[in-house]
Amino acid sequence: MTADRWTYADSYGPWIEPIRDLLSEPVSRLTDDDLMLVVDRPADLFDDWPVVMVAVRDLAAVARDGGFVGVVFDNEAYSESV
């Protein structure tokens, strides 16, 4: 939720590619893998939303290419008190 650009390459290469094989393995009774998107601070209406939206679009492509069935968005900022 910042103006810092987070790209497809920032997410897929270092985070998803190394565990790609694990994602296709069935675990216990779990049936689907979801990618979780969390925020590090509460959203501000005056933030630079175009940059955020492009980052979210890239994250959706990472989820698709990584074999995830969806994206879970947790908008609670755990690291900053409000």
Backbone as JSON Lines, residues from 0, in Angstrom:
{"i":0,"aa":"M","n":[0.82,-1.19,0.0],"ca":[0.0,0.0,0.0],"c":[0.87,1.25,0.0]}
{"i":1,"aa":"T","n":[1.96,1.19,-0.74],"ca":[2.83,2.35,-0.84],"c":[3.04,2.69,-2.31]}
{"i":2,"aa":"A","n":[3.75,3.74,-2.56],"ca":[4.08,4.12,-3.93],"c":[5.27,3.34,-4.47]}
{"i":3,"aa":"D","n":[5.85,2.47,-3.63],"ca":[6.96,1.63,-4.08],"c":[6.42,0.56,-5.03]}
{"i":4,"aa":"R","n":[7.08,0.41,-6.17],"ca":[6.64,-0.55,-7.18],"c":[7.13,-1.95,-6.82]}
{"i":5,"aa":"W","n":[6.23,-2.91,-6.74],"ca":[6.55,-4.32,-6.5],"c":[6.16,-5.06,-7.76]}
{"i":6,"aa":"T","n":[7.14,-5.61,-8.47],"ca":[6.87,-6.18,-9.79],"c":[6.65,-7.68,-9.76]}
{"i":7,"aa":"Y","n":[6.24,-8.21,-10.89],"ca":[6.08,-9.65,-11.07],"c":[7.38,-10.36,-10.72]}
{"i":8,"aa":"A","n":[8.49,-9.86,-11.23],"ca":[9.8,-10.48,-10.98],"c":[10.17,-10.44,-9.49]}
{"i":9,"aa":"D","n":[9.78,-9.39,-8.79],"ca":[10.05,-9.3,-7.35],"c":[9.33,-10.41,-6.58]}
{"i":10,"aa":"S","n":[8.19,-10.82,-7.07],"ca":[7.39,-11.83,-6.37],"c":[7.68,-13.25,-6.86]}
{"i":11,"aa":"Y","n":[7.62,-13.44,-8.17],"ca":[7.69,-14.81,-8.68],"c":[9.07,-15.44,-8.51]}
{"i":12,"aa":"G","n":[10.1,-14.77,-8.98],"ca":[11.45,-15.34,-8.95],"c":[11.93,-15.75,-7.57]}
{"i":13,"aa":"P","n":[11.96,-14.85,-6.6],"ca":[12.51,-15.22,-5.29],"c":[11.54,-15.97,-4.38]}
{"i":14,"aa":"W","n":[10.23,-15.86,-4.59],"ca":[9.28,-16.43,-3.64],"c":[8.54,-17.66,-4.17]}
{"i":15,"aa":"I","n":[8.06,-17.63,-5.38],"ca":[7.2,-18.7,-5.89],"c":[8.0,-19.76,-6.62]}
{"i":16,"aa":"E","n":[8.91,-19.35,-7.49],"ca":[9.66,-20.32,-8.28],"c":[10.37,-21.38,-7.42]}
{"i":17,"aa":"P","n":[11.01,-21.02,-6.3],"ca":[11.68,-22.05,-5.5],"c":[10.74,-23.09,-4.88]}
{"i":18,"aa":"I","n":[9.46,-22.74,-4.69],"ca":[8.54,-23.69,-4.08],"c":[7.5,-24.22,-5.07]}
{"i":19,"aa":"R","n":[7.69,-23.95,-6.34],"ca":[6.72,-24.33,-7.37],"c":[6.37,-25.82,-7.31]}
{"i":20,"aa":"D","n":[7.36,-26.68,-7.14],"ca":[7.1,-28.12,-7.08],"c":[6.28,-28.5,-5.84]}
{"i":21,"aa":"L","n":[6.52,-27.8,-4.74],"ca":[5.76,-28.09,-3.52],"c":[4.29,-27.73,-3.66]}
{"i":22,"aa":"L","n":[4.01,-26.71,-4.46],"ca":[2.64,-26.26,-4.6],"c":[1.76,-27.3,-5.28]}
{"i":23,"aa":"S","n":[2.35,-28.18,-6.08],"ca":[1.56,-29.18,-6.78],"c":[1.38,-30.46,-5.96]}
{"i":24,"aa":"E","n":[2.04,-30.56,-4.82],"ca":[1.93,-31.73,-3.96],"c":[0.7,-31.63,-3.05]}
{"i":25,"aa":"P","n":[-0.13,-32.7,-3.0],"ca":[-1.27,-32.65,-2.08],"c":[-0.79,-32.73,-0.63]}
{"i":26,"aa":"V","n":[-1.36,-31.88,0.21],"ca":[-0.99,-31.85,1.62],"c":[-2.23,-32.17,2.45]}
{"i":27,"aa":"S","n":[-2.17,-33.28,3.17],"ca":[-3.25,-33.66,4.07],"c":[-4.59,-33.59,3.34]}
{"i":28,"aa":"R","n":[-5.53,-32.83,3.9],"ca":[-6.85,-32.7,3.27],"c":[-7.04,-31.36,2.58]}
{"i":29,"aa":"L","n":[-5.97,-30.6,2.43],"ca":[-6.08,-29.32,1.74],"c":[-6.26,-29.56,0.25]}
{"i":30,"aa":"T","n":[-7.11,-28.79,-0.36],"ca":[-7.4,-29.02,-1.77],"c":[-6.94,-27.9,-2.68]}
{"i":31,"aa":"D","n":[-6.82,-26.67,-2.18],"ca":[-6.48,-25.53,-3.02],"c":[-5.42,-24.67,-2.36]}
{"i":32,"aa":"D","n":[-4.59,-24.05,-3.18],"ca":[-3.59,-23.1,-2.69],"c":[-4.03,-21.69,-3.03]}
{"i":33,"aa":"D","n":[-4.03,-20.82,-2.05],"ca":[-4.33,-19.4,-2.26],"c":[-3.09,-18.59,-1.92]}
{"i":34,"aa":"L","n":[-2.87,-17.54,-2.66],"ca":[-1.78,-16.62,-2.38],"c":[-2.34,-15.53,-1.46]}
{"i":35,"aa":"M","n":[-1.63,-15.23,-0.39],"ca":[-2.13,-14.24,0.57],"c":[-1.43,-12.9,0.38]}
{"i":36,"aa":"L","n":[-2.22,-11.86,0.26],"ca":[-1.74,-10.49,0.14],"c":[-2.05,-9.77,1.43]}
{"i":37,"aa":"V","n":[-1.02,-9.28,2.1],"ca":[-1.2,-8.54,3.35],"c":[-0.65,-7.13,3.19]}
{"i":38,"aa":"V","n":[-1.1,-6.25,4.05],"ca":[-0.62,-4.86,4.03],"c":[0.29,-4.62,5.21]}
{"i":39,"aa":"D","n":[1.19,-3.65,5.08],"ca":[2.08,-3.34,6.19],"c":[1.64,-2.09,6.95]}
{"i":40,"aa":"R","n":[0.63,-1.43,6.44],"ca":[0.06,-0.27,7.11],"c":[-1.34,-0.05,6.55]}
{"i":41,"aa":"P","n":[-2.22,0.6,7.27],"ca":[-3.58,0.83,6.76],"c":[-3.58,1.63,5.46]}
{"i":42,"aa":"A","n":[-4.54,1.34,4.63],"ca":[-4.66,2.07,3.37],"c":[-5.09,3.51,3.63]}
{"i":43,"aa":"D","n":[-4.62,4.4,2.79],"ca":[-4.95,5.82,2.88],"c":[-5.62,6.21,1.56]}
{"i":44,"aa":"L","n":[-6.75,6.89,1.64],"ca":[-7.45,7.3,0.43],"c":[-6.59,8.17,-0.48]}
{"i":45,"aa":"F","n":[-5.57,8.81,0.08],"ca":[-4.73,9.7,-0.7],"c":[-3.44,9.03,-1.18]}
{"i":46,"aa":"D","n":[-3.35,7.7,-1.0],"ca":[-2.18,6.97,-1.5],"c":[-2.13,7.03,-3.02]}
{"i":47,"aa":"D","n":[-1.02,6.59,-3.56],"ca":[-0.83,6.51,-5.0],"c":[-1.44,5.2,-5.5]}
{"i":48,"aa":"W","n":[-2.73,5.17,-5.69],"ca":[-3.46,3.95,-6.04],"c":[-3.08,3.36,-7.4]}
{"i":49,"aa":"P","n":[-2.76,4.14,-8.42],"ca":[-2.36,3.51,-9.68],"c":[-1.17,2.56,-9.51]}
{"i":50,"aa":"V","n":[-0.2,2.93,-8.7],"ca":[0.96,2.05,-8.47],"c":[0.53,0.8,-7.72]}
{"i":51,"aa":"V","n":[-0.31,0.97,-6.72],"ca":[-0.81,-0.17,-5.95],"c":[-1.59,-1.12,-6.85]}
{"i":52,"aa":"M","n":[-2.43,-0.58,-7.7],"ca":[-3.25,-1.43,-8.57],"c":[-2.4,-2.2,-9.58]}
{"i":53,"aa":"V","n":[-1.35,-1.6,-10.09],"ca":[-0.44,-2.32,-11.0],"c":[0.26,-3.43,-10.24]}
{"i":54,"aa":"A","n":[0.65,-3.18,-9.0],"ca":[1.3,-4.21,-8.19],"c":[0.32,-5.36,-7.91]}
{"i":55,"aa":"V","n":[-0.93,-5.05,-7.64],"ca":[-1.93,-6.08,-7.4],"c":[-2.18,-6.88,-8.68]}
{"i":56,"aa":"R","n":[-2.2,-6.2,-9.81],"ca":[-2.36,-6.9,-11.1],"c":[-1.21,-7.89,-11.31]}
{"i":57,"aa":"D","n":[0.02,-7.44,-11.03],"ca":[1.18,-8.33,-11.16],"c":[1.09,-9.5,-10.19]}
{"i":58,"aa":"L","n":[0.6,-9.25,-8.98],"ca":[0.45,-10.32,-8.0],"c":[-0.58,-11.34,-8.48]}
{"i":59,"aa":"A","n":[-1.64,-10.88,-9.12],"ca":[-2.64,-11.8,-9.67],"c":[-2.0,-12.68,-10.75]}
{"i":60,"aa":"A","n":[-1.11,-12.11,-11.57],"ca":[-0.4,-12.9,-12.58],"c":[0.53,-13.91,-11.92]}
{"i":61,"aa":"V","n":[1.17,-13.53,-10.82],"ca":[2.02,-14.45,-10.06],"c":[1.16,-15.61,-9.53]}
{"i":62,"aa":"A","n":[-0.01,-15.29,-8.99],"ca":[-0.91,-16.33,-8.48],"c":[-1.31,-17.28,-9.6]}
{"i":63,"aa":"R","n":[-1.67,-16.74,-10.75],"ca":[-2.05,-17.57,-11.9],"c":[-0.91,-18.47,-12.34]}
{"i":64,"aa":"D","n":[0.27,-17.88,-12.54],"ca":[1.42,-18.64,-13.02],"c":[1.97,-19.61,-11.99]}
{"i":65,"aa":"G","n":[1.73,-19.32,-10.71],"ca":[2.18,-20.2,-9.65],"c":[1.22,-21.35,-9.37]}
{"i":66,"aa":"G","n":[0.07,-21.35,-10.03],"ca":[-0.9,-22.42,-9.85],"c":[-1.85,-22.22,-8.68]}
{"i":67,"aa":"F","n":[-1.9,-21.01,-8.16],"ca":[-2.84,-20.72,-7.07],"c":[-4.24,-20.58,-7.63]}
{"i":68,"aa":"V","n":[-5.24,-20.89,-6.8],"ca":[-6.62,-20.78,-7.26],"c":[-7.22,-19.42,-6.96]}
{"i":69,"aa":"G","n":[-6.57,-18.65,-6.1],"ca":[-7.09,-17.34,-5.76],"c":[-6.12,-16.54,-4.93]}
{"i":70,"aa":"V","n":[-6.55,-15.32,-4.61],"ca":[-5.76,-14.42,-3.76],"c":[-6.62,-14.05,-2.56]}
{"i":71,"aa":"V","n":[-6.05,-14.2,-1.37],"ca":[-6.71,-13.79,-0.14],"c":[-6.11,-12.45,0.25]}
{"i":72,"aa":"F","n":[-6.96,-11.44,0.43],"ca":[-6.49,-10.1,0.77],"c":[-6.81,-9.81,2.22]}
{"i":73,"aa":"D","n":[-5.77,-9.66,3.03],"ca":[-5.94,-9.32,4.45],"c":[-5.55,-7.86,4.61]}
{"i":74,"aa":"N","n":[-6.54,-7.0,4.82],"ca":[-6.27,-5.56,4.87],"c":[-5.98,-5.05,6.27]}
{"i":75,"aa":"E","n":[-5.76,-5.95,7.24],"ca":[-5.41,-5.52,8.58],"c":[-3.89,-5.39,8.7]}
{"i":76,"aa":"A","n":[-3.43,-4.2,9.09],"ca":[-2.0,-3.95,9.22],"c":[-1.55,-4.4,10.61]}
{"i":77,"aa":"Y","n":[-0.85,-5.5,10.69],"ca":[-0.43,-6.05,11.98],"c":[0.82,-5.37,12.53]}
{"i":78,"aa":"S","n":[1.61,-4.75,11.66],"ca":[2.89,-4.2,12.1],"c":[2.82,-2.74,12.53]}
{"i":79,"aa":"E","n":[1.7,-2.1,12.39],"ca":[1.58,-0.68,12.76],"c":[0.33,-0.48,13.6]}
{"i":80,"aa":"S","n":[0.48,0.19,14.72],"ca":[-0.72,0.47,15.52],"c":[-1.48,1.62,14.91]}
{"i":81,"aa":"V","n":[-2.77,1.55,15.01],"ca":[-3.63,2.54,14.39],"c":[-4.15,3.49,15.44]}
